Amino acid sequence: MTEFEISTQQQAQLLDVTAQVNDAVSKSGVRRGLCNIFVPHTTAAVIISENWDPDVTHDLLTHLTKLVPRQAGYRHGEGNAQAHILSVMLGTSLNVPVDGGQLRLGRWQGVMFAEFDGPRRRKVVVSVQAG
């Protein structure tokens, strides 16, 4: 198991972390198996999405904000209830097959860290198991 840190720059942001995860997979020495990507935060998530066209991430964030507005009369006193809800909706972990020592993603897919309560320093935990 390994982890790396990232810095987010905005309140809501999607960051492509595919290269960092692939680096962790490569360093694990596992050629074929399963990679788990986990974010130990209650106001962030990790998803697989298109990582080529930045309009996709823009559209995702725009529509997630419409689904769960920042201010909607939430009872949570810290002012970040939206971030907690989005984290639960999208999830804090992913499993991705490993083949040839790298993530077995589709042509346009990437692993994206989803920040909903930034800017912050965040951690991403990667574990790889042979299979």
N, CA, C and O atoms as a GROMACS GRO file, in nm:
protein
  524
    1MET      N    1   0.085  -0.118   0.000
    1MET     CA    2   0.000   0.000   0.000
    1MET      C    3   0.089   0.123   0.000
    1MET      O    4   0.195   0.127   0.063
    2THR      N    5   0.043   0.224  -0.074
    2THR     CA    6   0.116   0.350  -0.079
    2THR      C    7   0.015   0.464  -0.081
    2THR      O    8  -0.103   0.442  -0.106
    3GLU      N    9   0.062   0.583  -0.056
    3GLU     CA   10  -0.025   0.699  -0.066
    3GLU      C   11   0.053   0.816  -0.122
    3GLU      O   12   0.175   0.822  -0.113
    4PHE      N   13  -0.022   0.909  -0.180
    4PHE     CA   14   0.038   1.032  -0.228
    4PHE      C   15  -0.054   1.147  -0.193
    4PHE      O   16  -0.173   1.128  -0.167
    5GLU      N   17   0.003   1.266  -0.192
    5GLU     CA   18  -0.074   1.387  -0.159
    5GLU      C   19  -0.095   1.471  -0.284
    5GLU      O   20  -0.012   1.474  -0.375
    6ILE      N   21  -0.208   1.540  -0.284
    6ILE     CA   22  -0.236   1.636  -0.389
    6ILE      C   23  -0.287   1.764  -0.323
    6ILE      O   24  -0.336   1.762  -0.210
    7SER      N   25  -0.275   1.872  -0.394
    7SER     CA   26  -0.330   2.000  -0.349
    7SER      C   27  -0.439   2.042  -0.446
    7SER      O   28  -0.419   2.045  -0.567
    8THR      N   29  -0.554   2.075  -0.391
    8THR     CA   30  -0.662   2.127  -0.475
    8THR      C   31  -0.660   2.278  -0.466
    8THR      O   32  -0.615   2.336  -0.367
    9GLN      N   33  -0.710   2.342  -0.569
    9GLN     CA   34  -0.702   2.487  -0.579
    9GLN      C   35  -0.837   2.556  -0.571
    9GLN      O   36  -0.844   2.679  -0.561
   10GLN      N   37  -0.946   2.477  -0.577
   10GLN     CA   38  -1.080   2.536  -0.581
   10GLN      C   39  -1.171   2.465  -0.484
   10GLN      O   40  -1.139   2.357  -0.434
   11GLN      N   41  -1.286   2.525  -0.457
   11GLN     CA   42  -1.385   2.463  -0.369
   11GLN      C   43  -1.433   2.331  -0.428
   11GLN      O   44  -1.440   2.231  -0.356
   12ALA      N   45  -1.465   2.328  -0.556
   12ALA     CA   46  -1.504   2.206  -0.626
   12ALA      C   47  -1.414   2.191  -0.747
   12ALA      O   48  -1.400   2.283  -0.828
   13GLN      N   49  -1.355   2.073  -0.760
   13GLN     CA   50  -1.255   2.053  -0.864
   13GLN      C   51  -1.237   1.904  -0.891
   13GLN      O   52  -1.244   1.823  -0.799
   14LEU      N   53  -1.213   1.870  -1.017
   14LEU     CA   54  -1.176   1.733  -1.053
   14LEU      C   55  -1.032   1.735  -1.101
   14LEU      O   56  -0.997   1.810  -1.193
   15LEU      N   57  -0.949   1.652  -1.040
   15LEU     CA   58  -0.808   1.644  -1.076
   15LEU      C   59  -0.776   1.504  -1.128
   15LEU      O   60  -0.812   1.405  -1.064
   16ASP      N   61  -0.710   1.496  -1.241
   16ASP     CA   62  -0.670   1.368  -1.298
   16ASP      C   63  -0.549   1.316  -1.219
   16ASP      O   64  -0.443   1.379  -1.218
   17VAL      N   65  -0.566   1.202  -1.153
   17VAL     CA   66  -0.458   1.141  -1.075
   17VAL      C   67  -0.416   1.007  -1.135
   17VAL      O   68  -0.351   0.926  -1.068
   18THR      N   69  -0.452   0.983  -1.261
   18THR     CA   70  -0.421   0.855  -1.326
   18THR      C   71  -0.272   0.827  -1.325
   18THR      O   72  -0.231   0.715  -1.294
   19ALA      N   73  -0.190   0.924  -1.359
   19ALA     CA   74  -0.044   0.902  -1.366
   19ALA      C   75   0.012   0.863  -1.229
   19ALA      O   76   0.095   0.773  -1.220
   20GLN      N   77  -0.033   0.931  -1.123
   20GLN     CA   78   0.016   0.899  -0.989
   20GLN      C   79  -0.027   0.758  -0.946
   20GLN      O   80   0.050   0.686  -0.884
   21VAL      N   81  -0.151   0.720  -0.981
   21VAL     CA   82  -0.198   0.586  -0.946
   21VAL      C   83  -0.121   0.482  -1.027
   21VAL      O   84  -0.079   0.381  -0.971
   22ASN      N   85  -0.102   0.505  -1.156
   22ASN     CA   86  -0.024   0.412  -1.238
   22ASN      C   87   0.119   0.399  -1.187
   22ASN      O   88   0.177   0.290  -1.194
   23ASP      N   89   0.175   0.507  -1.138
   23ASP     CA   90   0.309   0.502  -1.080
   23ASP      C   91   0.312   0.411  -0.958
   23ASP      O   92   0.404   0.331  -0.940
   24ALA      N   93   0.210   0.424  -0.873
   24ALA     CA   94   0.201   0.338  -0.755
   24ALA      C   95   0.183   0.192  -0.795
   24ALA      O   96   0.243   0.103  -0.734
   25VAL      N   97   0.102   0.167  -0.896
   25VAL     CA   98   0.083   0.030  -0.946
   25VAL      C   99   0.215  -0.026  -0.996
   25VAL      O  100   0.252  -0.139  -0.963
   26SER      N  101   0.287   0.052  -1.076
   26SER     CA  102   0.416   0.008  -1.130
   26SER      C  103   0.514  -0.026  -1.019
   26SER      O  104   0.582  -0.129  -1.023
   27LYS      N  105   0.522   0.061  -0.919
   27LYS     CA  106   0.615   0.040  -0.807
   27LYS      C  107   0.577  -0.081  -0.722
   27LYS      O  108   0.662  -0.137  -0.652
   28SER      N  109   0.451  -0.123  -0.726
   28SER     CA  110   0.408  -0.239  -0.648
   28SER      C  111   0.465  -0.368  -0.703
   28SER      O  112   0.477  -0.467  -0.631
   29GLY      N  113   0.501  -0.368  -0.832
   29GLY     CA  114   0.553  -0.488  -0.895
   29GLY      C  115   0.446  -0.586  -0.941
   29GLY      O  116   0.477  -0.689  -1.000
   30VAL      N  117   0.320  -0.555  -0.915
   30VAL     CA  118   0.211  -0.643  -0.957
   30VAL      C  119   0.185  -0.624  -1.106
   30VAL      O  120   0.164  -0.512  -1.152
   31ARG      N  121   0.188  -0.734  -1.180
   31ARG     CA  122   0.166  -0.727  -1.324
   31ARG      C  123   0.019  -0.748  -1.361
   31ARG      O  124  -0.030  -0.690  -1.458
   32ARG      N  125  -0.050  -0.831  -1.282
   32ARG     CA  126  -0.191  -0.860  -1.308
   32ARG      C  127  -0.261  -0.873  -1.174
   32ARG      O  128  -0.216  -0.948  -1.086
   33GLY      N  129  -0.373  -0.801  -1.158
   33GLY     CA  130  -0.445  -0.808  -1.032
   33GLY      C  131  -0.552  -0.701  -1.023
   33GLY      O  132  -0.624  -0.674  -1.119
   34LEU      N  133  -0.560  -0.641  -0.906
   34LEU     CA  134  -0.663  -0.542  -0.879
   34LEU      C  135  -0.605  -0.427  -0.799
   34LEU      O  136  -0.530  -0.448  -0.703
   35CYS      N  137  -0.639  -0.306  -0.839
   35CYS     CA  138  -0.594  -0.185  -0.771
   35CYS      C  139  -0.714  -0.119  -0.703
   35CYS      O  140  -0.817  -0.096  -0.766
   36ASN      N  141  -0.699  -0.089  -0.576
   36ASN     CA  142  -0.800  -0.013  -0.503
   36ASN      C  143  -0.746   0.127  -0.482
   36ASN      O  144  -0.635   0.146  -0.433
   37ILE      N  145  -0.826   0.226  -0.520
   37ILE     CA  146  -0.793   0.367  -0.497
   37ILE      C  147  -0.893   0.419  -0.395
   37ILE      O  148  -1.014   0.408  -0.415
   38PHE      N  149  -0.842   0.476  -0.286
   38PHE     CA  150  -0.926   0.519  -0.175
   38PHE      C  151  -0.887   0.659  -0.131
   38PHE      O  152  -0.768   0.691  -0.121
   39VAL      N  153  -0.987   0.743  -0.104
   39VAL     CA  154  -0.960   0.876  -0.049
   39VAL      C  155  -1.016   0.881   0.093
   39VAL      O  156  -1.136   0.863   0.113
   40PRO      N  157  -0.930   0.905   0.193
   40PRO     CA  158  -0.972   0.904   0.334
   40PRO      C  159  -1.029   1.038   0.378
   40PRO      O  160  -0.984   1.098   0.476
   41HIS      N  161  -1.129   1.085   0.305
   41HIS     CA  162  -1.189   1.216   0.334
   41HIS      C  163  -1.341   1.206   0.319
   41HIS      O  164  -1.391   1.132   0.234
   42THR      N  165  -1.413   1.279   0.401
   42THR     CA  166  -1.560   1.275   0.395
   42THR      C  167  -1.619   1.384   0.306
   42THR      O  168  -1.741   1.394   0.293
   43THR      N  169  -1.533   1.467   0.246
   43THR     CA  170  -1.582   1.573   0.158
   43THR      C  171  -1.514   1.568   0.021
   43THR      O  172  -1.503   1.668  -0.049
   44ALA      N  173  -1.470   1.448  -0.016
   44ALA     CA  174  -1.406   1.426  -0.145
   44ALA      C  175  -1.448   1.289  -0.197
   44ALA      O  176  -1.510   1.211  -0.125
   45ALA      N  177  -1.414   1.260  -0.321
   45ALA     CA  178  -1.450   1.132  -0.382
   45ALA      C  179  -1.345   1.097  -0.487
   45ALA      O  180  -1.255   1.175  -0.516
   46VAL      N  181  -1.360   0.978  -0.542
   46VAL     CA  182  -1.275   0.935  -0.653
   46VAL      C  183  -1.366   0.868  -0.756
   46VAL      O  184  -1.449   0.784  -0.722
   47ILE      N  185  -1.347   0.906  -0.883
   47ILE     CA  186  -1.432   0.855  -0.990
   47ILE      C  187  -1.346   0.818  -1.111
   47ILE      O  188  -1.229   0.855  -1.120
   48ILE      N  189  -1.406   0.745  -1.201
   48ILE     CA  190  -1.347   0.724  -1.333
   48ILE      C  191  -1.432   0.805  -1.430
   48ILE      O  192  -1.554   0.793  -1.433
   49SER      N  193  -1.365   0.887  -1.509
   49SER     CA  194  -1.434   0.972  -1.605
   49SER      C  195  -1.343   0.995  -1.724
   49SER      O  196  -1.227   0.953  -1.724
   50GLU      N  197  -1.396   1.062  -1.824
   50GLU     CA  198  -1.312   1.101  -1.937
   50GLU      C  199  -1.207   1.199  -1.888
   50GLU      O  200  -1.236   1.291  -1.811
   51ASN      N  201  -1.083   1.179  -1.932
   51ASN     CA  202  -0.976   1.269  -1.890
   51ASN      C  203  -0.911   1.341  -2.007
   51ASN      O  204  -0.800   1.393  -1.994
   52TRP      N  205  -0.978   1.342  -2.121
   52TRP     CA  206  -0.920   1.408  -2.237
   52TRP      C  207  -0.978   1.547  -2.259
   52TRP      O  208  -0.904   1.642  -2.279
   53ASP      N  209  -1.110   1.559  -2.257
   53ASP     CA  210  -1.177   1.685  -2.284
   53ASP      C  211  -1.213   1.754  -2.153
   53ASP      O  212  -1.297   1.702  -2.079
   54PRO      N  213  -1.154   1.869  -2.121
   54PRO     CA  214  -1.184   1.937  -1.995
   54PRO      C  215  -1.329   1.983  -1.983
   54PRO      O  216  -1.375   2.013  -1.872
   55ASP      N  217  -1.402   1.990  -2.093
   55ASP     CA  218  -1.543   2.027  -2.086
   55ASP      C  219  -1.624   1.921  -2.010
   55ASP      O  220  -1.727   1.953  -1.950
   56VAL      N  221  -1.578   1.796  -2.014
   56VAL     CA  222  -1.649   1.690  -1.942
   56VAL      C  223  -1.645   1.717  -1.791
   56VAL      O  224  -1.747   1.708  -1.724
   57THR      N  225  -1.528   1.749  -1.739
   57THR     CA  226  -1.518   1.776  -1.595
   57THR      C  227  -1.598   1.901  -1.558
   57THR      O  228  -1.660   1.906  -1.452
   58HIS      N  229  -1.594   2.001  -1.644
   58HIS     CA  230  -1.674   2.121  -1.620
   58HIS      C  231  -1.822   2.086  -1.613
   58HIS      O  232  -1.892   2.128  -1.521
   59ASP      N  233  -1.869   2.010  -1.711
   59ASP     CA  234  -2.010   1.971  -1.713
   59ASP      C  235  -2.048   1.888  -1.592
   59ASP      O  236  -2.154   1.909  -1.533
   60LEU      N  237  -1.962   1.794  -1.552
   60LEU     CA  238  -1.989   1.713  -1.433
   60LEU      C  239  -2.007   1.800  -1.310
   60LEU      O  240  -2.105   1.786  -1.236
   61LEU      N  241  -1.912   1.891  -1.286
   61LEU     CA  242  -1.921   1.977  -1.167
   61LEU      C  243  -2.042   2.068  -1.173
   61LEU      O  244  -2.108   2.090  -1.072
   62THR      N  245  -2.072   2.121  -1.290
   62THR     CA  246  -2.188   2.209  -1.305
   62THR      C  247  -2.316   2.136  -1.269
   62THR      O  248  -2.400   2.190  -1.197
   63HIS      N  249  -2.332   2.015  -1.318
   63HIS     CA  250  -2.457   1.943  -1.296
   63HIS      C  251  -2.464   1.880  -1.158
   63HIS      O  252  -2.573   1.864  -1.103
   64LEU      N  253  -2.350   1.842  -1.101
   64LEU     CA  254  -2.352   1.795  -0.962
   64LEU      C  255  -2.397   1.907  -0.868
   64LEU      O  256  -2.469   1.882  -0.771
   65THR      N  257  -2.354   2.029  -0.898
   65THR     CA  258  -2.394   2.144  -0.817
   65THR      C  259  -2.544   2.172  -0.831
   65THR      O  260  -2.608   2.215  -0.736
   66LYS      N  261  -2.598   2.147  -0.949
   66LYS     CA  262  -2.743   2.163  -0.967
   66LYS      C  263  -2.820   2.056  -0.888
   66LYS      O  264  -2.924   2.084  -0.829
   67LEU      N  265  -2.767   1.933  -0.888
   67LEU     CA  266  -2.831   1.825  -0.814
   67LEU      C  267  -2.827   1.847  -0.663
   67LEU      O  268  -2.924   1.823  -0.592
   68VAL      N  269  -2.710   1.895  -0.617
   68VAL     CA  270  -2.690   1.918  -0.474
   68VAL      C  271  -2.633   2.059  -0.459
   68VAL      O  272  -2.511   2.077  -0.464
   69PRO      N  273  -2.718   2.159  -0.441
   69PRO     CA  274  -2.671   2.298  -0.431
   69PRO      C  275  -2.585   2.322  -0.306
   69PRO      O  276  -2.601   2.252  -0.205
   70ARG      N  277  -2.497   2.419  -0.314
   70ARG     CA  278  -2.408   2.451  -0.199
   70ARG      C  279  -2.491   2.494  -0.077
   70ARG      O  280  -2.464   2.451   0.034
   71GLN      N  281  -2.590   2.577  -0.098
   71GLN     CA  282  -2.677   2.625   0.010
   71GLN      C  283  -2.819   2.574  -0.016
   71GLN      O  284  -2.881   2.608  -0.116
   72ALA      N  285  -2.868   2.492   0.077
   72ALA     CA  286  -3.004   2.440   0.059
   72ALA      C  287  -3.070   2.414   0.193
   72ALA      O  288  -3.152   2.323   0.206
   73GLY      N  289  -3.036   2.495   0.293
   73GLY     CA  290  -3.098   2.482   0.423
   73GLY      C  291  -3.053   2.359   0.501
   73GLY      O  292  -3.130   2.305   0.581
   74TYR      N  293  -2.930   2.315   0.478
   74TYR     CA  294  -2.877   2.198   0.548
   74TYR      C  295  -2.861   2.228   0.697
   74TYR      O  296  -2.838   2.343   0.736
   75ARG      N  297  -2.872   2.127   0.778
   75ARG     CA  298  -2.857   2.143   0.923
   75ARG      C  299  -2.711   2.139   0.968
   75ARG      O  300  -2.678   2.193   1.073
   76HIS      N  301  -2.624   2.076   0.891
   76HIS     CA  302  -2.483   2.063   0.928
   76HIS      C  303  -2.421   2.201   0.944
   76HIS      O  304  -2.424   2.281   0.851
   77GLY      N  305  -2.365   2.229   1.060
   77GLY     CA  306  -2.321   2.363   1.095
   77GLY      C  307  -2.193   2.412   1.032
   77GLY      O  308  -2.166   2.532   1.037
   78GLU      N  309  -2.111   2.325   0.973
   78GLU     CA  310  -1.983   2.368   0.917
   78GLU      C  311  -1.995   2.434   0.780
   78GLU      O  312  -1.898   2.493   0.731
   79GLY      N  313  -2.113   2.424   0.718
   79GLY     CA  314  -2.131   2.487   0.588
   79GLY      C  315  -2.083   2.403   0.471
   79GLY      O  316  -2.079   2.452   0.358
   80ASN      N  317  -2.047   2.277   0.495
   80ASN     CA  318  -1.999   2.193   0.387
   80ASN      C  319  -2.084   2.066   0.368
   80ASN      O  320  -2.033   1.963   0.324
   81ALA      N  321  -2.211   2.075   0.401
   81ALA     CA  322  -2.300   1.960   0.385
   81ALA      C  323  -2.305   1.913   0.240
   81ALA      O  324  -2.309   1.792   0.214
   82GLN      N  325  -2.304   2.005   0.147
   82GLN     CA  326  -2.303   1.968   0.005
   82GLN      C  327  -2.186   1.874  -0.024
   82GLN      O  328  -2.202   1.774  -0.093
   83ALA      N  329  -2.069   1.907   0.029
   83ALA     CA  330  -1.949   1.826   0.004
   83ALA      C  331  -1.965   1.686   0.061
   83ALA      O  332  -1.923   1.589  -0.002
   84HIS      N  333  -2.023   1.674   0.178
   84HIS     CA  334  -2.046   1.542   0.238
   84HIS      C  335  -2.143   1.460   0.152
   84HIS      O  336  -2.120   1.341   0.129
   85ILE      N  337  -2.250   1.523   0.106
   85ILE     CA  338  -2.350   1.454   0.026
   85ILE      C  339  -2.289   1.407  -0.107
   85ILE      O  340  -2.311   1.293  -0.147
   86LEU      N  341  -2.214   1.493  -0.174
   86LEU     CA  342  -2.152   1.455  -0.300
   86LEU      C  343  -2.050   1.344  -0.282
   86LEU      O  344  -2.038   1.255  -0.367
   87SER      N  345  -1.975   1.347  -0.172
   87SER     CA  346  -1.879   1.240  -0.143
   87SER      C  347  -1.950   1.106  -0.131
   87SER      O  348  -1.903   1.005  -0.185
   88VAL      N  349  -2.062   1.104  -0.060
   88VAL     CA  350  -2.138   0.980  -0.043
   88VAL      C  351  -2.197   0.935  -0.177
   88VAL      O  352  -2.197   0.816  -0.208
   89MET      N  353  -2.246   1.028  -0.256
   89MET     CA  354  -2.307   0.993  -0.384
   89MET      C  355  -2.205   0.932  -0.481
   89MET      O  356  -2.236   0.834  -0.549
   90LEU      N  357  -2.086   0.989  -0.487
   90LEU     CA  358  -1.986   0.943  -0.583
   90LEU      C  359  -1.898   0.832  -0.528
   90LEU      O  360  -1.854   0.746  -0.604
   91GLY      N  361  -1.872   0.832  -0.400
   91GLY     CA  362  -1.794   0.725  -0.338
   91GLY      C  363  -1.648   0.762  -0.316
   91GLY      O  364  -1.591   0.845  -0.385
   92THR      N  365  -1.591   0.696  -0.217
   92THR     CA  366  -1.453   0.725  -0.177
   92THR      C  367  -1.354   0.618  -0.218
   92THR      O  368  -1.237   0.625  -0.181
   93SER      N  369  -1.398   0.518  -0.295
   93SER     CA  370  -1.303   0.418  -0.342
   93SER      C  371  -1.346   0.358  -0.475
   93SER      O  372  -1.464   0.360  -0.511
   94LEU      N  373  -1.247   0.306  -0.546
   94LEU     CA  374  -1.267   0.241  -0.675
   94LEU      C  375  -1.180   0.117  -0.681
   94LEU      O  376  -1.073   0.113  -0.619
   95ASN      N  377  -1.223   0.018  -0.754
   95ASN     CA  378  -1.140  -0.096  -0.788
   95ASN      C  379  -1.122  -0.098  -0.938
   95ASN      O  380  -1.219  -0.088  -1.014
   96VAL      N  381  -0.997  -0.111  -0.982
   96VAL     CA  382  -0.965  -0.111  -1.124
   96VAL      C  383  -0.873  -0.230  -1.152
   96VAL      O  384  -0.775  -0.251  -1.080
   97PRO      N  385  -0.903  -0.308  -1.255
   97PRO     CA  386  -0.814  -0.419  -1.289
   97PRO      C  387  -0.674  -0.368  -1.327
   97PRO      O  388  -0.658  -0.258  -1.379
   98VAL      N  389  -0.575  -0.451  -1.299
   98VAL     CA  390  -0.437  -0.423  -1.336
   98VAL      C  391  -0.396  -0.529  -1.439
   98VAL      O  392  -0.417  -0.648  -1.417
   99ASP      N  393  -0.339  -0.484  -1.548
   99ASP     CA  394  -0.289  -0.575  -1.650
   99ASP      C  395  -0.162  -0.516  -1.708
   99ASP      O  396  -0.158  -0.398  -1.744
  100GLY      N  397  -0.059  -0.596  -1.717
  100GLY     CA  398   0.069  -0.546  -1.769
  100GLY      C  399   0.133  -0.443  -1.679
  100GLY      O  400   0.212  -0.360  -1.725
  101GLY      N  401   0.100  -0.447  -1.550
  101GLY     CA  402   0.160  -0.354  -1.455
  101GLY      C  403   0.100  -0.214  -1.457
  101GLY      O  404   0.157  -0.121  -1.400
  102GLN      N  405  -0.015  -0.199  -1.524
  102GLN     CA  406  -0.083  -0.069  -1.529
  102GLN      C  407  -0.232  -0.087  -1.514
  102GLN      O  408  -0.285  -0.197  -1.531
  103LEU      N  409  -0.301   0.023  -1.482
  103LEU     CA  410  -0.446   0.020  -1.474
  103LEU      C  411  -0.504  -0.019  -1.609
  103LEU      O  412  -0.458   0.028  -1.713
  104ARG      N  413  -0.604  -0.102  -1.607
  104ARG     CA  414  -0.671  -0.146  -1.731
  104ARG      C  415  -0.792  -0.057  -1.754
  104ARG      O  416  -0.907  -0.098  -1.735
  105LEU      N  417  -0.764   0.067  -1.795
  105LEU     CA  418  -0.868   0.166  -1.821
  105LEU      C  419  -0.900   0.171  -1.970
  105LEU      O  420  -0.818   0.131  -2.053
  106GLY      N  421  -1.018   0.219  -2.002
  106GLY     CA  422  -1.055   0.240  -2.141
  106GLY      C  423  -0.978   0.358  -2.200
  106GLY      O  424  -0.914   0.434  -2.128
  107ARG      N  425  -0.985   0.370  -2.330
  107ARG     CA  426  -0.907   0.470  -2.405
  107ARG      C  427  -0.922   0.612  -2.350
  107ARG      O  428  -0.823   0.685  -2.341
  108TRP      N  429  -1.042   0.652  -2.314
  108TRP     CA  430  -1.066   0.789  -2.272
  108TRP      C  431  -1.083   0.801  -2.122
  108TRP      O  432  -1.112   0.910  -2.072
  109GLN      N  433  -1.064   0.693  -2.048
  109GLN     CA  434  -1.088   0.696  -1.904
  109GLN      C  435  -0.966   0.740  -1.824
  109GLN      O  436  -0.852   0.714  -1.863
  110GLY      N  437  -0.993   0.806  -1.713
  110GLY     CA  438  -0.890   0.843  -1.618
  110GLY      C  439  -0.946   0.838  -1.477
  110GLY      O  440  -1.067   0.846  -1.457
  111VAL      N  441  -0.858   0.825  -1.382
  111VAL     CA  442  -0.897   0.829  -1.241
  111VAL      C  443  -0.894   0.976  -1.198
  111VAL      O  444  -0.792   1.044  -1.209
  112MET      N  445  -1.009   1.022  -1.148
  112MET     CA  446  -1.022   1.162  -1.112
  112MET      C  447  -1.048   1.176  -0.962
  112MET      O  448  -1.137   1.110  -0.908
  113PHE      N  449  -0.971   1.262  -0.896
  113PHE     CA  450  -0.997   1.298  -0.758
  113PHE      C  451  -1.100   1.410  -0.761
  113PHE      O  452  -1.083   1.510  -0.831
  114ALA      N  453  -1.207   1.393  -0.685
  114ALA     CA  454  -1.316   1.492  -0.683
  114ALA      C  455  -1.312   1.568  -0.551
  114ALA      O  456  -1.340   1.512  -0.445
  115GLU      N  457  -1.279   1.693  -0.558
  115GLU     CA  458  -1.275   1.782  -0.441
  115GLU      C  459  -1.406   1.858  -0.432
  115GLU      O  460  -1.454   1.912  -0.531
  116PHE      N  461  -1.465   1.860  -0.311
  116PHE     CA  462  -1.590   1.933  -0.292
  116PHE      C  463  -1.584   2.031  -0.175
  116PHE      O  464  -1.684   2.096  -0.145
  117ASP      N  465  -1.469   2.042  -0.109
  117ASP     CA  466  -1.457   2.131   0.007
  117ASP      C  467  -1.318   2.193   0.013
  117ASP      O  468  -1.256   2.199   0.119
  118GLY      N  469  -1.271   2.237  -0.102
  118GLY     CA  470  -1.134   2.290  -0.110
  118GLY      C  471  -1.130   2.441  -0.100
  118GLY      O  472  -1.230   2.508  -0.074
  119PRO      N  473  -1.011   2.490  -0.123
  119PRO     CA  474  -0.887   2.418  -0.152
  119PRO      C  475  -0.827   2.353  -0.027
  119PRO      O  476  -0.839   2.405   0.084
  120ARG      N  477  -0.762   2.238  -0.049
  120ARG     CA  478  -0.704   2.161   0.061
  120ARG      C  479  -0.588   2.076   0.012
  120ARG      O  480  -0.567   2.058  -0.108
  121ARG      N  481  -0.512   2.024   0.110
  121ARG     CA  482  -0.416   1.917   0.084
  121ARG      C  483  -0.491   1.787   0.111
  121ARG      O  484  -0.558   1.774   0.213
  122ARG      N  485  -0.482   1.692   0.019
  122ARG     CA  486  -0.556   1.568   0.029
  122ARG      C  487  -0.464   1.448   0.008
  122ARG      O  488  -0.355   1.460  -0.047
  123LYS      N  489  -0.510   1.332   0.054
  123LYS     CA  490  -0.435   1.207   0.036
  123LYS      C  491  -0.515   1.113  -0.052
  123LYS      O  492  -0.638   1.113  -0.052
  124VAL      N  493  -0.443   1.032  -0.127
  124VAL     CA  494  -0.499   0.924  -0.205
  124VAL      C  495  -0.421   0.799  -0.168
  124VAL      O  496  -0.298   0.797  -0.176
  125VAL      N  497  -0.493   0.695  -0.128
  125VAL     CA  498  -0.431   0.569  -0.086
  125VAL      C  499  -0.452   0.468  -0.198
  125VAL      O  500  -0.563   0.451  -0.248
  126VAL      N  501  -0.344   0.400  -0.236
  126VAL     CA  502  -0.347   0.302  -0.345
  126VAL      C  503  -0.297   0.169  -0.290
  126VAL      O  504  -0.188   0.161  -0.233
  127SER      N  505  -0.376   0.064  -0.309
  127SER     CA  506  -0.329  -0.070  -0.275
  127SER      C  507  -0.351  -0.160  -0.396
  127SER      O  508  -0.452  -0.151  -0.465
  128VAL      N  509  -0.254  -0.247  -0.419
  128VAL     CA  510  -0.256  -0.333  -0.536
  128VAL      C  511  -0.238  -0.477  -0.490
  128VAL      O  512  -0.149  -0.508  -0.411
  129GLN      N  513  -0.323  -0.563  -0.540
  129GLN     CA  514  -0.313  -0.706  -0.506
  129GLN      C  515  -0.303  -0.789  -0.633
  129GLN      O  516  -0.374  -0.766  -0.731
  130ALA      N  517  -0.213  -0.885  -0.629
  130ALA     CA  518  -0.196  -0.975  -0.742
  130ALA      C  519  -0.318  -1.066  -0.749
  130ALA      O  520  -0.381  -1.099  -0.648
  131GLY      N  521  -0.350  -1.106  -0.871
  131GLY     CA  522  -0.465  -1.195  -0.886
  131GLY      C  523  -0.463  -1.275  -1.012
  131GLY      O  524  -0.554  -1.354  -1.037
   0.00000   0.00000   0.00000
